[in-house]
Amino acid sequence: MGARFAFTGGREGWLRVALTAVGVGLGVALLLLTTAIPSALSVRHERSEAREDYTYSQNPPPKADDTLVIADVDTTYHDKEVRGRLVEPEGPRAPLPPGVAAYPKTGEMVVSPALKELLDSGSGRLLRERLPYRVTGTIAESGLIGSRELAYYAGVENLAPRINGWQVARIAEFGSPQRTERSDPVLLLLVMVVFVALLMPVAVFIAAAVRFGGEQRDRRLAALRLVGSDGRMTRRIAAGEAMAGALLGLVFGTVFFLIGRQVAGSVEVVGISVFPSYLNPSPWLAALVAVAVPAAAVLVTLLALRGVVIEPLGVVRTAKPPRRRLWWRLLLPVVGLGMLYPMFGQGRGNGDFNQYLVIGGVTLLLIGVTALLPWVVETVVGRLGGGGVAWQLAVRRLQLSSGTAARLVSGIAVAVAGAIALQMLFAGIQGDYTKESGKNLHRAQMEVSAPRGISLTGTGEKFSATKGVRKATVLSQSSVADKSWKSKEDPVSATVTIGDCASLRELARMSSCRDGDVFALSGSQFDADTVKLAKPGRELHFAMSSGMEENDVPWTVPATVKPARSVEDPMGERRSGLLVTPAAAPPGTDTTSWGQIYLSLDRSVPNVHEYVRNTAAAIDPMTGAHVWVAAEESKKFASIRTGLFVGATCVLLLIGASLLVSQLEQLRERKKLLSALVAFGTRRRTLSLSVLWQTAIPVMLGLLLAAAVGMTLGAVLLKMTGTTVAVHWPSVLAMTGMGAGVVLTVTLLSLPPLLRLMRPEGLRTE
């Protein structure tokens, strides 16, 4: 009978059910999306491992008809990572990477759909110059980790002589070698808290959505009592009606999720993209959502009716309700703190955090916000007194139904409390996952690494001629050892840096310099080895053992070796060993050295980084160009923060949408009251201000409570990780400001319907 009432109540009934279904549906869609995230991350990880081609310094297999030589030539384009591989199959049975049907021929490449789209567009002009290969096919979904990933495989020749174990390798199969990596307990704690903090507001909103139209429902229940229904039957009918709306909400939520799943396949958020097929909720988690949402609807309805007396002649709601009790509301956060207390000071050194205690403790602390907020709102508004007409209308309305106002705001309060706690935790531990690079960004802003075997003659001129480059410091680095370098396990050796005088002055102080000079550096811990080797007339060897071949270039130390004092180079390091000008270096050192080019840029030139990368790629495809930064951050830490950002964005959108639905439902229920006030001559501006105050007062109280609980939870989490407790005020203010901004936006969006409702015609009834 309750379900029939939900769907056969005329226009009012349908509107009420539709509001409930949309509110529940938005929450269900986000719950399904959240339950699909572990699956999406797992699939991305599996796809990434299946195409792995690093050998991690394992012995490469011998050349055969089933081997492949592959080179890593990743690059960056406008802050987007481009995964690049050069391939040379050595036989017909060479292993194919996932998603590639056949290897491209020399001078051709297969690309991801997103990269093809970029290369065909006007914005990909500079990247096309860097990839001089003809596109002959696309990489299938099985070979990509995301729908917007930029990736390519290009066919080349003569890769085998350049095998070096880290950038160029010979492999017989794709797939990551088994490497066990210890998980970081603090990062696992972060992940657990992120999930709880993002899901709690969703649960609160679903609970609020099933109570839409509560006052109209109670009037109908009074009519049921008049025709003979007893109290228990009335409550069962109300529960059936709520469950019907929740079940329709499940249908809506599934539709919203499927739409969102398709949309997710075409967007990229903070560099992360997925294919729709990745977003498959775990069956048991989806079943849990399907059971929990209707069960929660019934439970919330029965709890809401517990304090309402439904009689045949009306609903006893206008009498002064009993004051809310505080003791059990304080009990929830206290128990939550008690669950987290045993893990204080655990940090990284004492194993993983107990996930049940963490999830239970954080959940109880956040539920404490929803339990305490109605008491806080009731206590504060009960003491508010006179003021303007708009203020008095708002305060009186809140005094009559403070529970409804608190219920609407509780979701925002929970979201803000969780966000503040997480921001405090992120700010507290960020130093452990961020390290200063030590690079001098005043002297250089980019570094180019040229692989072994590349002649650097003329390289300085090429980079100096590149648009936006002010200065190029070109150096070549190798090592020299005495003649025992092959027979002894640990021969005496020294680093050799080759460059012109202008470049060498970036590394050392020297009295004079001209081409043909050799300098012995002092001022480092390896000075003794340098003194041993830098004796005039001594025979040394430029030597490098790499991959499957050895290179040995003999060199006699010239008669005059000048002293030089080491200074910090652009990377912030002091070099040791020998400095050699090009005329003093023996022929063939290209095969034993690799190049370092430091570039000073005019960053006011648009696309200056892309011009540099294009020059580097023109010199050799395996030349890497890197933009310097002052600090480097752990990728895992950054990815968790990215996940929080994406999740928080979705939750904020849900908060705004659900709050708008709630606001419209509240206004619809007060249509006759608003019309009566307008008919009596109340100004529209006064009524609009009263609606704003009705929202603003509970929101302000909710945000203050959220800030207090959030800072408490943040301090507890910092104590658990063994980090110094400090309040990160910028994040506290930012999170509360975002919460207030959502409410202000919703209030502004609800003003047009409010103005339509404020007409005397609203008093008409049928």
Secondary structure, DSSP 8 states (H G I E B T S, - for coil): -HHHHHHSSHHHHHHHHHHHHHHHHHHHHHHHHHHHHHHHHHHHHHHHHHT----TT-------TT-EEEEE--EEETTEEEEEEEEEESSTT----TT-SS---BTEEEE-HHHHHHHHSGGGHHHHHH---EEEEE--GGG-SSTT-EEEEEE-S--GGG--SSSEEEESS-S---------HHHHHHHHHHHHHHHHHHHHHHHHHTTTTHHHHHHHHHHHHHTT--HHHHHHHHHHHHHHHHHHHHHHHHHHHHHHHHHHTT--BTTB---GGG----HHHHHHHHHHHHHHHHHHHHHHHHT-EEETTEEETSS------SHHHHHHHHHHHHHHGGGTT-TTTT----HHHHHHHHHHHHHHHHHHHHHHHHHHHTT-----HHHHHHHHHHHH-HHHHHHHHHHHHHHHHHHHHHHHHHHHHHHHHEEE----TTT-SEEEEE-TT---TTHHHHHHTSTTEEEEEEEEEEEEE-GGGTT-SS--EEEEEE--HHHHTTTEE-S---TT-EEEEESSTTHHHHHHH--TT-EEEEEEEETTEEEEEEEE--S--EEEEE-B-TTS-B--SEEE-GGGS-TTGGGG-EEEEEEEE-TTSTTHHHHHHHHHHHH-TT-EEEE--SEEE-HHHHHHHHHHHHHHHHHHHHHHHHHHHHHHHHHHHTHHHHHHHHHTT--HHHHHHHHHHHHHHHHHHHHHHHHHHHHHHHHHHHHHTT------HHHHHHHHHHHHHHHHHHHHHHHHHHHHH-SGGGG---
